């Protein structure tokens, strides 16, 4: 299924334009931490501490902020239990699950190609350097 930017704009007037809600949703969903939190929740209901351990490098403040945003967007549900110590669990909502069905293939693609893409700038710099050296010798 191929969908183009123009096709979406024809189907949905004003979509992805400045001040359009689609830009806010994109910011929340595909931000560095948003997508990782959502992807971690594809494994099922997870407690806050376990979620933090799964997402290397995220601070407590950023995890809390990201979870609040995704919960407000209706993508993540939060369940708090009145226990000592407190227990809080997070899960994808139906809407969040539907989103991750679409984002899952993107995550697979990123995992399969990340090393090559990350190495590409180094390879281009090396090629450029070789080309400059060759130009200097001629």
VMD Tcl script that builds the backbone (N, CA, C; Angstrom):
set m [mol new atoms 414]
animate dup $m
set s [atomselect $m all]
$s set {name element resname resid chain x y z} {
  {N N UNK 1 A 0.835 -1.176 0.000}
  {CA C UNK 1 A 0.000 0.000 0.000}
  {C C UNK 1 A 0.882 1.242 0.000}
  {N N UNK 2 A 0.753 2.046 -1.015}
  {CA C UNK 2 A 1.538 3.264 -1.126}
  {C C UNK 2 A 0.647 4.472 -0.896}
  {N N UNK 3 A 1.028 5.288 0.057}
  {CA C UNK 3 A 0.307 6.512 0.349}
  {C C UNK 3 A 1.302 7.654 0.229}
  {N N UNK 4 A 0.923 8.671 -0.502}
  {CA C UNK 4 A 1.823 9.809 -0.655}
  {C C UNK 4 A 1.327 10.990 0.169}
  {N N UNK 5 A 2.198 11.927 0.367}
  {CA C UNK 5 A 1.882 13.159 1.081}
  {C C UNK 5 A 0.715 13.871 0.396}
  {N N UNK 6 A 0.791 13.963 -0.920}
  {CA C UNK 6 A -0.269 14.624 -1.690}
  {C C UNK 6 A -1.601 13.896 -1.553}
  {N N UNK 7 A -1.561 12.567 -1.590}
  {CA C UNK 7 A -2.791 11.781 -1.435}
  {C C UNK 7 A -3.472 12.081 -0.100}
  {N N UNK 8 A -2.676 12.109 0.973}
  {CA C UNK 8 A -3.253 12.386 2.287}
  {C C UNK 8 A -3.846 13.785 2.352}
  {N N UNK 9 A -3.166 14.739 1.757}
  {CA C UNK 9 A -3.685 16.116 1.771}
  {C C UNK 9 A -4.968 16.245 0.963}
  {N N UNK 10 A -5.100 15.441 -0.092}
  {CA C UNK 10 A -6.347 15.455 -0.862}
  {C C UNK 10 A -7.487 14.814 -0.071}
  {N N UNK 11 A -7.171 13.761 0.675}
  {CA C UNK 11 A -8.185 13.035 1.443}
  {C C UNK 11 A -8.599 13.778 2.721}
  {N N UNK 12 A -7.669 14.493 3.323}
  {CA C UNK 12 A -7.908 15.174 4.602}
  {C C UNK 12 A -7.435 16.619 4.476}
  {N N UNK 13 A -8.365 17.514 4.284}
  {CA C UNK 13 A -8.040 18.922 4.083}
  {C C UNK 13 A -7.218 19.483 5.247}
  {N N UNK 14 A -6.098 20.081 4.932}
  {CA C UNK 14 A -5.270 20.742 5.933}
  {C C UNK 14 A -4.340 19.847 6.721}
  {N N UNK 15 A -4.339 18.561 6.429}
  {CA C UNK 15 A -3.521 17.634 7.203}
  {C C UNK 15 A -2.031 17.962 7.061}
  {N N UNK 16 A -1.315 17.888 8.174}
  {CA C UNK 16 A 0.126 18.134 8.284}
  {C C UNK 16 A 0.531 19.579 7.994}
  {N N UNK 17 A -0.412 20.467 7.959}
  {CA C UNK 17 A -0.086 21.885 7.801}
  {C C UNK 17 A 0.256 22.468 9.175}
  {N N UNK 18 A 0.856 23.649 9.161}
  {CA C UNK 18 A 1.202 24.324 10.405}
  {C C UNK 18 A -0.036 24.448 11.290}
  {N N UNK 19 A 0.133 24.202 12.565}
  {CA C UNK 19 A -0.934 24.257 13.571}
  {C C UNK 19 A -1.976 23.152 13.436}
  {N N UNK 20 A -1.731 22.165 12.604}
  {CA C UNK 20 A -2.647 21.028 12.462}
  {C C UNK 20 A -2.355 20.034 13.592}
  {N N UNK 21 A -3.375 19.436 14.186}
  {CA C UNK 21 A -3.154 18.448 15.257}
  {C C UNK 21 A -2.278 17.274 14.830}
  {N N UNK 22 A -2.226 16.994 13.527}
  {CA C UNK 22 A -1.389 15.878 13.078}
  {C C UNK 22 A 0.070 16.102 13.431}
  {N N UNK 23 A 0.507 17.342 13.424}
  {CA C UNK 23 A 1.905 17.624 13.781}
  {C C UNK 23 A 2.168 17.348 15.253}
  {N N UNK 24 A 1.207 17.651 16.100}
  {CA C UNK 24 A 1.351 17.365 17.529}
  {C C UNK 24 A 1.400 15.864 17.755}
  {N N UNK 25 A 0.506 15.138 17.102}
  {CA C UNK 25 A 0.480 13.684 17.246}
  {C C UNK 25 A 1.804 13.088 16.768}
  {N N UNK 26 A 2.293 13.536 15.631}
  {CA C UNK 26 A 3.584 13.034 15.139}
  {C C UNK 26 A 4.697 13.316 16.137}
  {N N UNK 27 A 4.686 14.505 16.704}
  {CA C UNK 27 A 5.709 14.860 17.680}
  {C C UNK 27 A 5.687 13.909 18.872}
  {N N UNK 28 A 4.514 13.565 19.343}
  {CA C UNK 28 A 4.394 12.668 20.492}
  {C C UNK 28 A 4.750 11.228 20.138}
  {N N UNK 29 A 4.296 10.773 18.985}
  {CA C UNK 29 A 4.422 9.364 18.614}
  {C C UNK 29 A 5.821 9.013 18.132}
  {N N UNK 30 A 6.403 9.832 17.287}
  {CA C UNK 30 A 7.695 9.465 16.706}
  {C C UNK 30 A 8.870 10.226 17.315}
  {N N UNK 31 A 8.635 10.819 18.477}
  {CA C UNK 31 A 9.770 11.405 19.182}
  {C C UNK 31 A 10.689 10.270 19.619}
  {N N UNK 32 A 11.916 10.607 19.914}
  {CA C UNK 32 A 12.901 9.598 20.327}
  {C C UNK 32 A 12.359 8.704 21.440}
  {N N UNK 33 A 11.802 9.298 22.478}
  {CA C UNK 33 A 11.343 8.515 23.624}
  {C C UNK 33 A 9.943 7.981 23.422}
  {N N UNK 34 A 9.081 8.727 22.750}
  {CA C UNK 34 A 7.707 8.273 22.539}
  {C C UNK 34 A 7.651 6.946 21.818}
  {N N UNK 35 A 8.373 6.836 20.732}
  {CA C UNK 35 A 8.338 5.597 19.955}
  {C C UNK 35 A 8.953 4.436 20.734}
  {N N UNK 36 A 9.991 4.699 21.512}
  {CA C UNK 36 A 10.605 3.618 22.295}
  {C C UNK 36 A 9.691 3.145 23.434}
  {N N UNK 37 A 8.995 4.079 24.076}
  {CA C UNK 37 A 8.046 3.696 25.127}
  {C C UNK 37 A 6.917 2.871 24.530}
  {N N UNK 38 A 6.349 3.361 23.438}
  {CA C UNK 38 A 5.264 2.621 22.784}
  {C C UNK 38 A 5.731 1.233 22.356}
  {N N UNK 39 A 6.922 1.155 21.781}
  {CA C UNK 39 A 7.428 -0.135 21.315}
  {C C UNK 39 A 7.665 -1.091 22.480}
  {N N UNK 40 A 8.185 -0.575 23.586}
  {CA C UNK 40 A 8.406 -1.426 24.766}
  {C C UNK 40 A 7.087 -1.981 25.287}
  {N N UNK 41 A 6.023 -1.203 25.157}
  {CA C UNK 41 A 4.723 -1.649 25.651}
  {C C UNK 41 A 4.051 -2.670 24.738}
  {N N UNK 42 A 4.623 -2.936 23.571}
  {CA C UNK 42 A 4.051 -3.976 22.705}
  {C C UNK 42 A 4.213 -5.363 23.331}
  {N N UNK 43 A 5.090 -5.489 24.318}
  {CA C UNK 43 A 5.272 -6.765 25.014}
  {C C UNK 43 A 4.174 -7.025 26.041}
  {N N UNK 44 A 3.327 -6.038 26.295}
  {CA C UNK 44 A 2.239 -6.204 27.257}
  {C C UNK 44 A 2.334 -5.214 28.395}
  {N N UNK 45 A 1.527 -5.423 29.411}
  {CA C UNK 45 A 1.486 -4.547 30.575}
  {C C UNK 45 A 2.824 -4.585 31.303}
  {N N UNK 46 A 3.340 -3.405 31.640}
  {CA C UNK 46 A 4.670 -3.309 32.252}
  {C C UNK 46 A 4.627 -2.307 33.408}
  {N N UNK 47 A 5.288 -2.656 34.479}
  {CA C UNK 47 A 5.419 -1.730 35.606}
  {C C UNK 47 A 6.417 -0.636 35.248}
  {N N UNK 48 A 6.275 0.510 35.924}
  {CA C UNK 48 A 7.092 1.680 35.623}
  {C C UNK 48 A 8.591 1.361 35.686}
  {N N UNK 49 A 9.049 0.729 36.749}
  {CA C UNK 49 A 10.475 0.433 36.905}
  {C C UNK 49 A 10.996 -0.504 35.827}
  {N N UNK 50 A 10.189 -1.495 35.458}
  {CA C UNK 50 A 10.594 -2.417 34.391}
  {C C UNK 50 A 10.676 -1.688 33.053}
  {N N UNK 51 A 9.746 -0.785 32.843}
  {CA C UNK 51 A 9.751 -0.001 31.605}
  {C C UNK 51 A 11.010 0.855 31.526}
  {N N UNK 52 A 11.371 1.470 32.638}
  {CA C UNK 52 A 12.583 2.301 32.653}
  {C C UNK 52 A 13.831 1.469 32.364}
  {N N UNK 53 A 13.898 0.265 32.901}
  {CA C UNK 53 A 15.059 -0.596 32.652}
  {C C UNK 53 A 15.117 -1.056 31.188}
  {N N UNK 54 A 13.979 -1.221 30.554}
  {CA C UNK 54 A 13.937 -1.661 29.153}
  {C C UNK 54 A 14.415 -0.592 28.190}
  {N N UNK 55 A 14.241 0.660 28.568}
  {CA C UNK 55 A 14.567 1.765 27.664}
  {C C UNK 55 A 15.855 2.419 28.148}
  {N N UNK 56 A 16.967 1.915 27.655}
  {CA C UNK 56 A 18.279 2.424 28.067}
  {C C UNK 56 A 18.390 3.924 27.811}
  {N N UNK 57 A 18.901 4.629 28.812}
  {CA C UNK 57 A 19.226 6.038 28.627}
  {C C UNK 57 A 18.111 7.020 28.963}
  {N N UNK 58 A 16.897 6.553 29.189}
  {CA C UNK 58 A 15.807 7.475 29.503}
  {C C UNK 58 A 15.861 7.837 30.991}
  {N N UNK 59 A 15.722 9.114 31.283}
  {CA C UNK 59 A 15.714 9.550 32.676}
  {C C UNK 59 A 14.329 9.320 33.278}
  {N N UNK 60 A 14.262 9.323 34.594}
  {CA C UNK 60 A 12.974 9.172 35.267}
  {C C UNK 60 A 12.018 10.293 34.851}
  {N N UNK 61 A 12.541 11.501 34.800}
  {CA C UNK 61 A 11.720 12.663 34.432}
  {C C UNK 61 A 11.175 12.523 33.012}
  {N N UNK 62 A 12.028 12.098 32.081}
  {CA C UNK 62 A 11.595 11.966 30.686}
  {C C UNK 62 A 10.596 10.826 30.525}
  {N N UNK 63 A 10.813 9.714 31.221}
  {CA C UNK 63 A 9.865 8.606 31.147}
  {C C UNK 63 A 8.505 9.039 31.685}
  {N N UNK 64 A 8.500 9.697 32.825}
  {CA C UNK 64 A 7.235 10.165 33.402}
  {C C UNK 64 A 6.522 11.134 32.469}
  {N N UNK 65 A 7.268 12.071 31.912}
  {CA C UNK 65 A 6.685 13.055 31.003}
  {C C UNK 65 A 6.135 12.394 29.741}
  {N N UNK 66 A 6.892 11.464 29.186}
  {CA C UNK 66 A 6.471 10.769 27.967}
  {C C UNK 66 A 5.229 9.928 28.225}
  {N N UNK 67 A 5.212 9.223 29.342}
  {CA C UNK 67 A 4.042 8.410 29.682}
  {C C UNK 67 A 2.802 9.280 29.894}
  {N N UNK 68 A 2.958 10.422 30.567}
  {CA C UNK 68 A 1.816 11.333 30.770}
  {C C UNK 68 A 1.268 11.818 29.426}
  {N N UNK 69 A 2.170 12.176 28.515}
  {CA C UNK 69 A 1.755 12.658 27.198}
  {C C UNK 69 A 1.026 11.570 26.424}
  {N N UNK 70 A 1.587 10.371 26.390}
  {CA C UNK 70 A 0.966 9.269 25.649}
  {C C UNK 70 A -0.352 8.834 26.286}
  {N N UNK 71 A -0.440 8.948 27.595}
  {CA C UNK 71 A -1.698 8.641 28.281}
  {C C UNK 71 A -2.757 9.696 27.918}
  {N N UNK 72 A -2.372 10.962 27.924}
  {CA C UNK 72 A -3.302 12.034 27.565}
  {C C UNK 72 A -3.772 11.896 26.115}
  {N N UNK 73 A -2.907 11.372 25.265}
  {CA C UNK 73 A -3.250 11.161 23.851}
  {C C UNK 73 A -4.139 9.936 23.646}
  {N N UNK 74 A -4.316 9.131 24.692}
  {CA C UNK 74 A -5.154 7.942 24.585}
  {C C UNK 74 A -4.441 6.735 24.006}
  {N N UNK 75 A -3.108 6.767 23.985}
  {CA C UNK 75 A -2.331 5.666 23.422}
  {C C UNK 75 A -1.861 4.680 24.490}
  {N N UNK 76 A -1.760 5.159 25.720}
  {CA C UNK 76 A -1.259 4.349 26.835}
  {C C UNK 76 A -2.247 4.473 27.993}
  {N N UNK 77 A -2.479 3.367 28.683}
  {CA C UNK 77 A -3.304 3.397 29.890}
  {C C UNK 77 A -2.402 3.216 31.104}
  {N N UNK 78 A -2.817 3.818 32.204}
  {CA C UNK 78 A -2.075 3.750 33.465}
  {C C UNK 78 A -3.006 3.188 34.525}
  {N N UNK 79 A -2.495 2.210 35.252}
  {CA C UNK 79 A -3.290 1.647 36.339}
  {C C UNK 79 A -2.452 1.666 37.612}
  {N N UNK 80 A -2.997 2.314 38.624}
  {CA C UNK 80 A -2.311 2.451 39.896}
  {C C UNK 80 A -3.012 1.586 40.938}
  {N N UNK 81 A -2.235 0.859 41.721}
  {CA C UNK 81 A -2.774 -0.009 42.760}
  {C C UNK 81 A -2.460 0.594 44.127}
  {N N UNK 82 A -3.448 0.640 45.015}
  {CA C UNK 82 A -3.226 1.215 46.354}
  {C C UNK 82 A -2.488 0.232 47.259}
  {N N UNK 83 A -1.198 0.067 46.997}
  {CA C UNK 83 A -0.376 -0.869 47.757}
  {C C UNK 83 A 0.841 -0.136 48.295}
  {N N UNK 84 A 1.515 -0.776 49.223}
  {CA C UNK 84 A 2.783 -0.259 49.721}
  {C C UNK 84 A 3.818 -1.338 49.477}
  {N N UNK 85 A 4.863 -1.083 48.689}
  {CA C UNK 85 A 5.080 0.147 47.931}
  {C C UNK 85 A 4.076 0.273 46.777}
  {N N UNK 86 A 3.889 1.500 46.284}
  {CA C UNK 86 A 2.921 1.704 45.196}
  {C C UNK 86 A 3.295 0.902 43.953}
  {N N UNK 87 A 2.273 0.413 43.290}
  {CA C UNK 87 A 2.490 -0.332 42.036}
  {C C UNK 87 A 1.690 0.368 40.950}
  {N N UNK 88 A 2.400 0.709 39.870}
  {CA C UNK 88 A 1.772 1.370 38.723}
  {C C UNK 88 A 2.145 0.575 37.483}
  {N N UNK 89 A 1.134 0.276 36.672}
  {CA C UNK 89 A 1.360 -0.481 35.448}
  {C C UNK 89 A 0.877 0.323 34.246}
  {N N UNK 90 A 1.559 0.116 33.142}
  {CA C UNK 90 A 1.221 0.792 31.893}
  {C C UNK 90 A 0.989 -0.252 30.805}
  {N N UNK 91 A 0.080 0.073 29.896}
  {CA C UNK 91 A -0.219 -0.808 28.764}
  {C C UNK 91 A -0.680 0.047 27.594}
  {N N UNK 92 A -0.599 -0.526 26.414}
  {CA C UNK 92 A -1.145 0.143 25.238}
  {C C UNK 92 A -2.672 0.065 25.295}
  {N N UNK 93 A -3.316 1.131 24.898}
  {CA C UNK 93 A -4.764 1.097 24.706}
  {C C UNK 93 A -5.031 0.443 23.347}
  {N N UNK 94 A -6.289 0.256 23.009}
  {CA C UNK 94 A -6.613 -0.280 21.686}
  {C C UNK 94 A -6.057 0.629 20.594}
  {N N UNK 95 A -6.178 1.945 20.803}
  {CA C UNK 95 A -5.646 2.899 19.823}
  {C C UNK 95 A -4.126 2.794 19.730}
  {N N UNK 96 A -3.462 2.659 20.875}
  {CA C UNK 96 A -2.015 2.490 20.893}
  {C C UNK 96 A -1.586 1.192 20.221}
  {N N UNK 97 A -2.358 0.126 20.423}
  {CA C UNK 97 A -2.069 -1.152 19.767}
  {C C UNK 97 A -2.213 -1.049 18.259}
  {N N UNK 98 A -3.261 -0.340 17.822}
  {CA C UNK 98 A -3.464 -0.131 16.384}
  {C C UNK 98 A -2.296 0.662 15.794}
  {N N UNK 99 A -1.858 1.677 16.511}
  {CA C UNK 99 A -0.707 2.464 16.060}
  {C C UNK 99 A 0.530 1.589 15.934}
  {N N UNK 100 A 0.775 0.737 16.929}
  {CA C UNK 100 A 1.979 -0.076 16.910}
  {C C UNK 100 A 1.939 -1.161 15.840}
  {N N UNK 101 A 0.746 -1.561 15.404}
  {CA C UNK 101 A 0.666 -2.459 14.247}
  {C C UNK 101 A 1.240 -1.781 13.015}
  {N N UNK 102 A 1.086 -0.469 12.926}
  {CA C UNK 102 A 1.631 0.293 11.793}
  {C C UNK 102 A 3.113 0.613 11.992}
  {N N UNK 103 A 3.495 0.935 13.233}
  {CA C UNK 103 A 4.882 1.313 13.499}
  {C C UNK 103 A 5.823 0.116 13.632}
  {N N UNK 104 A 5.284 -1.051 13.953}
  {CA C UNK 104 A 6.118 -2.246 14.112}
  {C C UNK 104 A 7.002 -2.526 12.907}
  {N N UNK 105 A 6.444 -2.521 11.687}
  {CA C UNK 105 A 7.294 -2.738 10.513}
  {C C UNK 105 A 8.384 -1.671 10.351}
  {N N UNK 106 A 8.071 -0.436 10.726}
  {CA C UNK 106 A 9.099 0.611 10.679}
  {C C UNK 106 A 10.222 0.291 11.656}
  {N N UNK 107 A 9.868 -0.162 12.850}
  {CA C UNK 107 A 10.882 -0.510 13.850}
  {C C UNK 107 A 11.745 -1.681 13.370}
  {N N UNK 108 A 11.127 -2.660 12.709}
  {CA C UNK 108 A 11.889 -3.775 12.134}
  {C C UNK 108 A 12.857 -3.260 11.069}
  {N N UNK 109 A 12.390 -2.345 10.230}
  {CA C UNK 109 A 13.228 -1.784 9.169}
  {C C UNK 109 A 14.407 -1.035 9.777}
  {N N UNK 110 A 14.145 -0.232 10.800}
  {CA C UNK 110 A 15.213 0.523 11.464}
  {C C UNK 110 A 16.242 -0.433 12.056}
  {N N UNK 111 A 15.776 -1.484 12.736}
  {CA C UNK 111 A 16.697 -2.452 13.334}
  {C C UNK 111 A 17.559 -3.135 12.273}
  {N N UNK 112 A 16.970 -3.426 11.119}
  {CA C UNK 112 A 17.691 -4.121 10.049}
  {C C UNK 112 A 18.701 -3.214 9.343}
  {N N UNK 113 A 18.450 -1.913 9.304}
  {CA C UNK 113 A 19.288 -1.019 8.499}
  {C C UNK 113 A 20.082 0.018 9.282}
  {N N UNK 114 A 19.909 0.078 10.585}
  {CA C UNK 114 A 20.556 1.122 11.384}
  {C C UNK 114 A 22.073 1.119 11.256}
  {N N UNK 115 A 22.695 -0.053 11.308}
  {CA C UNK 115 A 24.161 -0.112 11.229}
  {C C UNK 115 A 24.658 0.442 9.902}
  {N N UNK 116 A 24.011 0.065 8.805}
  {CA C UNK 116 A 24.432 0.555 7.485}
  {C C UNK 116 A 24.228 2.060 7.360}
  {N N UNK 117 A 23.111 2.553 7.862}
  {CA C UNK 117 A 22.833 3.982 7.771}
  {C C UNK 117 A 23.792 4.775 8.643}
  {N N UNK 118 A 24.056 4.286 9.844}
  {CA C UNK 118 A 24.983 4.979 10.735}
  {C C UNK 118 A 26.398 4.982 10.167}
  {N N UNK 119 A 26.786 3.921 9.450}
  {CA C UNK 119 A 28.116 3.839 8.859}
  {C C UNK 119 A 28.233 4.667 7.581}
  {N N UNK 120 A 27.129 4.979 6.955}
  {CA C UNK 120 A 27.144 5.680 5.671}
  {C C UNK 120 A 27.858 7.026 5.725}
  {N N UNK 121 A 27.639 7.879 6.738}
  {CA C UNK 121 A 28.374 9.148 6.751}
  {C C UNK 121 A 29.881 8.956 6.816}
  {N N UNK 122 A 30.343 7.949 7.582}
  {CA C UNK 122 A 31.777 7.673 7.651}
  {C C UNK 122 A 32.306 7.226 6.297}
  {N N UNK 123 A 31.545 6.364 5.602}
  {CA C UNK 123 A 31.961 5.892 4.284}
  {C C UNK 123 A 32.009 7.055 3.291}
  {N N UNK 124 A 31.015 7.959 3.358}
  {CA C UNK 124 A 31.010 9.113 2.446}
  {C C UNK 124 A 32.187 10.038 2.725}
  {N N UNK 125 A 32.524 10.237 4.008}
  {CA C UNK 125 A 33.680 11.073 4.337}
  {C C UNK 125 A 34.956 10.437 3.808}
  {N N UNK 126 A 35.094 9.117 3.951}
  {CA C UNK 126 A 36.281 8.419 3.465}
  {C C UNK 126 A 36.376 8.522 1.947}
  {N N UNK 127 A 35.242 8.341 1.254}
  {CA C UNK 127 A 35.235 8.461 -0.205}
  {C C UNK 127 A 35.598 9.878 -0.638}
  {N N UNK 128 A 35.087 10.854 0.067}
  {CA C UNK 128 A 35.363 12.243 -0.254}
  {C C UNK 128 A 36.840 12.557 -0.054}
  {N N UNK 129 A 37.415 12.046 1.041}
  {CA C UNK 129 A 38.820 12.269 1.340}
  {C C UNK 129 A 39.695 11.626 0.260}
  {N N UNK 130 A 39.371 10.403 -0.170}
  {CA C UNK 130 A 40.124 9.710 -1.218}
  {C C UNK 130 A 40.026 10.499 -2.516}
  {N N UNK 131 A 38.834 10.998 -2.814}
  {CA C UNK 131 A 38.643 11.779 -4.037}
  {C C UNK 131 A 39.459 13.067 -4.024}
  {N N UNK 132 A 39.520 13.749 -2.874}
  {CA C UNK 132 A 40.315 14.989 -2.765}
  {C C UNK 132 A 41.799 14.694 -2.910}
  {N N UNK 133 A 42.227 13.589 -2.297}
  {CA C UNK 133 A 43.642 13.214 -2.400}
  {C C UNK 133 A 44.006 12.892 -3.846}
  {N N UNK 134 A 43.114 12.234 -4.564}
  {CA C UNK 134 A 43.360 11.900 -5.960}
  {C C UNK 134 A 43.421 13.173 -6.798}
  {N N UNK 135 A 42.568 14.128 -6.513}
  {CA C UNK 135 A 42.565 15.402 -7.238}
  {C C UNK 135 A 43.860 16.166 -7.009}
  {N N UNK 136 A 44.405 16.071 -5.815}
  {CA C UNK 136 A 45.625 16.799 -5.482}
  {C C UNK 136 A 46.838 16.199 -6.170}
  {N N UNK 137 A 46.809 14.913 -6.477}
  {CA C UNK 137 A 47.960 14.268 -7.102}
  {C C UNK 137 A 47.941 14.411 -8.615}
  {N N UNK 138 A 46.833 14.848 -9.187}
  {CA C UNK 138 A 46.771 14.975 -10.650}
  {C C UNK 138 A 47.069 16.367 -11.096}
}
mol reanalyze $m
mol bondsrecalc $m
mol representation Tube
mol addrep $m
